[in-house]
Amino acid sequence: METKNHIQKFSTMAGTFLNEIMSFIVFALLDVLDFVLCYVYRVADFLIESECKPCYCSSSKEVITRSGEILVSEQGESKIVRLTCSKLQLEEISDTLYTRPSLVSEASKSTVIRNQSRKTRRRVGAVRPTYTVNSTIIEIMLQAQQTFPVPRWSDCNCETCTSWTSSREETLFVKADGMIDNAQEDVLFIHGFISSSAFWSETLYPNFSKSAKSKYRLLAVDLLGFGRSPKPTDSLYTLREHLDMIERSVMEPYKVKCFHIVAHSLGCILALALAVNHPNSVKSLTLLAPPYFPAPKGEQATQYMMRRIAPRRVWPLIGFGTSMACWYEHISRTICLLICKNHRLWEFLTKLFTRNRMRTYLMEGFFLHTHNAAWHTLHNIICGTAGKIEGYIDEVKNRLKCDVTIFHGRDDELIPVECSYNMRARIPRANLKVIEDKDHITIVVGRQKAFAKELEGIWRNARC
């Protein structure tokens, strides 16, 4: 028995070591590839669109975009000064958009970083940069004629993906079900990263009981940039933009007053922020696999979050995919060029080889997004809000009275179950349910009947 344990321990150590070596080689090559693709896309953009769009490879201090924005980047923090009809708005963007060191350079600096004292790092991290905007630039921007953004050449130009360009009245796609007209309460479903409302409507909607559908109005939304919702090329998909679009597309037109929230993965961040904005209206908050990694003291929250969700390892595969999407701007654009621009072909092949209706719709949701939407949402929501989520959790804990339930799959390799334990420790009244033998997707898909029943119980017993 002892010999067997030694063999297992040795095998684990050997596998970890091999993963480390292979990861270093693979991601070092990807660093080079992304550098080359940067120049390839500059040439392609110039030849096709007659201009080279700026990217985040070079940390420019001030960039002016065609849509009337000034991007101000400083070490440790970035903000947007957005011009909207002569009104200036200040929004935060994640420093991870600009600060993504290559694996080789990061390894070479690790020795220096280790030699720095925690006190020095804390003092440097505490210095907050100041932001100034040239008044002359603002005046020119006020006089400039704003043009409606058009899709990029590398994005899909089908009717589904470009319908939003025909009107400035942009609203998100909402899949409604249940008691549409005289609902007693509403339920808002918010999907995760690179997904759509089909994650809920194709799994849970058919499995809710008749009594639930006669009481609740079910509202599943495609987030900005995903599914059948608008995918504006001039958007930076910040927290403000996502929340504004949810309120404009769901809260206002459906006159939502008393509601429950069910959110998955990235959607949990938006759910917390939305609940804080409507503290007296939320009856229950159900979070599935919330990405909550409390940053250690002295660590920058955004950078720590990026390294946790995208660890630059070849295994597990889901972590490898997230690392590709998070660390490499131009490689991820190439992936979107191959998959999303040709989503109609991939949807056809999925329907041809997959007879399962639910899986087909879920794959369609995976294909329907743009690189601009995925890239900025990943950085500005998951990474960029890492420093804010503590405040949201404190608000939910201290000010909100709604019931909080957390679900997490024990085998989740993308967002480990420790995230839910961390959140449960911060919100003592939260009810945590860890589902055995389930991962990031199968926490819902495959157990939709049981989960629909659990949700009905949560809504029925909500105390608020």
N, C-alpha and C positions, 0 to 999 in steps of 0.2 A: 504493500500500500504506500509506504514511504517512497519507494523507488518510483512508483507511478506518479506521485505528486511532484517528484524532482524532474521527471521527464516532461510533465505538463508545464512546469515552471520554466524549464529550459526552452521548450517549444514556443511559449509565449514571448520570452525574451528574444529569441531568434527571429520570430515573426515581427516583433516591434522594431528590431534593429534593421531588418530587411526593408520594412516599410519606410523607415527614416532615410535609408540610403537611396532607395528608389525614388522617394519623394523629392529629395534634394536634386537628383539628376533630372527628373522630369520637369520640375518647376523652374530649374535653372534654364533649361531649354525653352520653356514657355516664356520666360523673361525675355529671351533673345527674340523669339517669334513675335511677341507683342510689340517689341521695339521696331522690328521690320515692318509689321503690319501698319504701324502708325504712319509711316511714310507712304506705304501703298495706298492707304485710304486718303491721305492728303492729295495725292496725284489723282486718284479716282474722283474725289469730290470736286476738284478743280476742273477736270475734264467734263464731268457730267453736270455739275451745278454751277460752274463758273466761279466758284469761290471755295476756299479752304476753311471749313468750319473749325473753330478751336476745340481742342481736346484737353484732357486733364493731365497729359504727360508732363507738360511744363507748368510749374507753379507760378502762374502770372499773378501779379498783385491786383491788377484791375483789368477786367475784360468787359467789353460792351457788346451785347448781342442785338440782333435785329429787332427783337421783340420789346426792347426798351428796358433792359435790365443791366445793372452794373454788378458784376460779381467781384466782391472784395475778398481776397484770400490772404490770411496771415497764418503764421505758424501756430497750430493748435486750435484754430477756430476760423470759420468762414461764414460770411453773411451775404445776403442778397439785398441790394437796394433796388426794389422793383417799382417801376413807373407805370401806373395805371390811370389813364385819363387825368394827368397832371397831379396825381396823388402818389406820394412816396410811401412804400411799405418796406419794413425791415424784416427779413426772414433769415433764418439760420439754415445753412447747408453743412453737411458733414465734412470735416477735414479729411476723412478717409478718401474723398474724391481726389484730393491733391496729394496726400501723403500715403503712398503705397510702395515702400522700399522693396527692391528686388531681393530675392532670397539670398543671393551671394553677398550683396552689400549689407544686408541685415545681419548675416552671420559674421561678417568681418567687424561689425560695430558692437557685437554682443559683448566682447571682452571689455571694451571701453565703458559700455553701459553698466556692466557689473561692478566696475571699479568706482563708479559714482556713488556717493552716499545718498540715502533716501532723502535726507534733508535738502540736498542740492536739487534733486529732481522735483521735490515738492515745491521748492521756492520758484523754480523755473516754470512749473506748470501753473502756478498761481498767478503769473503775470498775464493780465488780460489785455489784448491788443486794442488799440483805438482805431476808429474808422472815420475817414474823411472822404467826402465826395465833392469833386470839382463842380462849382456852380455853373461854369461855362458849359460843361458837358450836360448838365441838367437842362439848361436853356435850349441847347441844340436838340435834346431828346424831346422836349416839349413841342418844338416846331416841326419835328420829323413826322412824316405821315406813316402811321402804323399799317403794316400789311398783314393780312391773315396768313398764318403759317401753313405751309403745304407739306405733305409727307416727303421724307427723304427718299432718294433713289434706292437705298438699300432696304426700305420698308415695303410692305405689301401695298398695292394700289387697288385692291378689290373693293367692292361696294361696302362690305362690312367694315373694312379698315379705314375707309376714307369718307364715310357718310357724314361725319362730324364737320368736315371742311365746308359743307354747303351752308352752314348757319352758325352764327355766333352764340345761339342759344344752346350751349353745351350742357347736357345733363347725362348722368350715368344711366346705364341700362339696369333696370330693376325687374326681377322676376317675382311677381306677386302671386300669392295663392291663399287659400283659406277664405275667411269671411272678409271679402273685399270692402263692402259698403258699411256694414254696421258692426265692425269688430269691437269687442270690449277692450282688447289690448293688442299691441303690435309686437312682432318679433323681428329684429334686424339681424341678418346673417352677414358676416364679413369674412371673406375667404383669405387665404394666405398668399404667399409669394408665387408668382407665375401660375395662377389658377383663375377661377371664375365662379360665378354664381351657380354653375352646374355642379360644383362640389357639394352644394346643399340641395339644389332643386332636383337633381337626378338621384340622390341617395335618400334624403330625409322626407321630402315632400310626399312621395307616394306612400310613406310608412306612418304618417301621422294619423291618428284616429279621427273618425268623423266628428266626435265631440270637440276635439282640439281645433279642427278646421272650422267648426261653427262658432268658436269663441275668439280665436286669434287670427290676425292678418299676418301672413308670412311674407317677409320682404327680403329677398336675397339680392345683393347688389354686385355688379361688376365694378371693381375699383378703377379709378382713373388710369388709363393706359393699358387696361387688360380686358379680355373678353370682347364684348360688343360695346364697350364704353369708349368715349373719345380718347384719342391718343395724340394730343397736341405736341408738335415738335418743339415748341418754345417753352414747354413746361419743364420745371426742374423737380416736380413731384415731391414737394416738401410736405411736411405734416399739415401746414396751413391749407395747402391746395387740396389734399385728400379729404380733410375734414370739411372744408367749405363745399366741396362737391357732394359729399354725403348729405350734408344738411340741405343743400339746394335741390338735390335730386330725390331725397327720401323724406326728410323731416318736414320740409315745407309743403311740397305738393300733396303728400299723403296726410298732412296735418297730424303728425305723430306727436302724442302727448305723454302717454303712459306705455312704456315698452320694455322688452327684454332684449338682451344682446347675446348673441352666440358668435364667437370668433375663433379662428384657427391660425396658429403660428404668427406671421406678421400682422394679421388682422387683430391679434390681441392687443398690440400697441395702440392701434387706432381705436379699439374698443375702450381701453382705459382712458384715453384722451377724450373720447366722445362722452363717456360716463361722467368725467369731471366737468365737462361743459354743460351737462344736463343732470345735475345731481339729484334733483327732486322728481325726475321723470323715469329714471331707470329702476325697474323692479327686481331684475336679477341680471347677473353678469356671469356668463359661462365661457371659460377660456380653455382652449384646447392647445396644448403644447406651447405655452407662452415663452418667447425667447428672452429670459431674464437671467443675465449673468452679472451679479454685483461685482463691480470693479474693485480690486484690492487698493488699499491706500497707496498713493503715489503713482498709480496707473491712470492713464488717460482713458476714460470710459469708452469713447468711440473706437479707439485703436484696440483696446482689449476685447470689445465686442466683435470686431472684424476678425481677430485672430481666433476667437472661440467658434464662431459660426463658419469660418473659412480657414481651417488650420493648415492649408497647403499640404495635404497628405493624399496619396493615391488611393488609400483605403481608409474608411469605407467609400464606396463609389458615390453615394449621395453627398458626402463631404467633398469629394474630388470635384463634383459638378458645381457645388456652391463656391468652391475656391476659384474655379475657372471664371465663374460669373462675377465674383467680387474683386479679384485682384487684377484682372486683365481686361481693360477697356476695349481693346481692338479685337482680341480673340473672342470675347463675348459678342461683339458686334458681328463677327464672322459667323458665329453659331446662329445668331438671329437671322442673318442673311440667308443661311441655308435652310433653316427650319421655319421661321415665321413668314418670310417673304413667299415661301412655297407651301404655306399651311394648307392650301386647298388640296395639293397633291398628297401631303401626309394624312390629311383627314380622309381622303378617298382610300388610301392604303389601309388606314386603321379600320374603316368600315368594312373593307374587303376581307381582311384577315381576322378581325375581331367582331364576333357576332353579338357580343355583349353590349347592349345599348348604353348602359351606365359608363362603362369604360370608354366607349367611343366619345361620349360627351365630355368626359373628364380630359381626354387627350386633346380634344378641340380647344378646351380652355387653356391647356398648356401651350398650344401653338399660337394663340391669338394675343400677341403683345408686340411691342416694339423694343428695340434695344435701348432707346432713350428712356422709355418708361421703366423697364426692368433695372437698368443700371442705376438711375437716380433713386428709384424707390428702395432698392436694396441698401444703398448707402445712406440716403437721407432719412429713411424711416427706421430700418433695423439698426444700423450703426449710429446714425446721427442723433437718435433719441435716447441713446444709452445713458446719457447724463440726465435726461428729463424723467425717465421712467420711475426713478425713485420718488420724485415729487408726485407723480400720478398715483403711485401705490399708496403713498401717505394720505393723499386726498380720499382715496377709496376706503382706506382703513379708518380715518378719523372723521370724515365729513359725510360720506355716503352711508346709507342704511340698507342698501340693497344686499340681497343674498349673493355670495360669490362661490362659484363651483369651478374647480379646476380638474380637467381630465388630461392624462398623459399616458402614452404607450410605453411600457417597460423597455421595449426593444428599439425605441426611437434613437437612431444614430445621428440625426441631423441636429435636433434640439434635445439634449439628454434630459432624463427625468429629473436630474438635480435642479433644473430651472424651476420646475413646479414646486419642488421642496423648498427652494429659496423663496418663492413667492408666498407659499403657505406660511413660512416663518415670519414674513413681513405682515401678512393679513391673517391673524389668528382665527378669525371667524370663518375663513374660507374652508370649504369642504373639498379635500383632495382625493381623487379617485385614480389610482394607477391601474391601468388595464394590462394584464399579463399577456405576453406573446403578441403584442400589437406595436406597430411602429408609427411613423409620422403621418402616414396616409391611412393605414388600416385601423387607426383609432376611430375612423368613421366608416370608410369603405370596407364592407365585409361584415360589419356589425351595425348596419344602419337601422335595422328593426329595433334592436335593443337600445340603441342610442336615442332613437326617436321617443321611445317609451320613457327613458330617463329624463329627457328634456321636458316632456309633458309633466312629469312629476315635479321637476324644479319649478316650472311656471305655476303649477297649481298650488304649490306650497309656499310660494314667495310671500314673505311677510311684509315687505314694504308696500 
